[in-house]
Amino acid sequence: MRKNKKLVCQLILGGGTSVTCPGFEGIGDNSAESSYYTWVDQHNTLGLGENVPVSTANLNDGFVALKDGQMVMLRIPYPLGFYAKGLDGRIDDPNAGWKGRGLWASSGDRVPWLMEGGKGSKPRLAHVQLRPDPLAH
């Protein structure tokens, strides 16, 4: 670990190279980010390319992906407090472009009654899709 309080999380790549993830600064020498799971998108299901590592970024309400040496933050805007416990990519229609593929993740906080919705709230499933540009149909 680095001792400059900028460590958030580190994704270790092949060959021992590490990349610091974006997000909250560390608390003392510890990491403030609580990434629960890391997965490699081998088949470009998310739309960032093949073999892109994706990690849960639970204190940032979403995911962080490593694309071309840069960390890309993917936030889930609703429900507030999204806490990913797992993720996987899926291609439903390879001929449909970005509409036929995406990342699926479950939100499974230990205390769902503290999530948006309050008492009785249940874990939720999110489907993340990336458009190639903002006006893509």
Secondary structure, 3 states (H helix, E strand, C coil): CCCCCCCCCEEECHHHCEEECCCCCCECCECCCCCCCEEEECCCCCCCCCCEEEEEEHHHCEEEEEECCEEEEEECCCCCCCCEEEEEEEECCCCCHHHHEEEEEEECCCCHHHCCCCCCCCCEEEEECCCCCCCCC
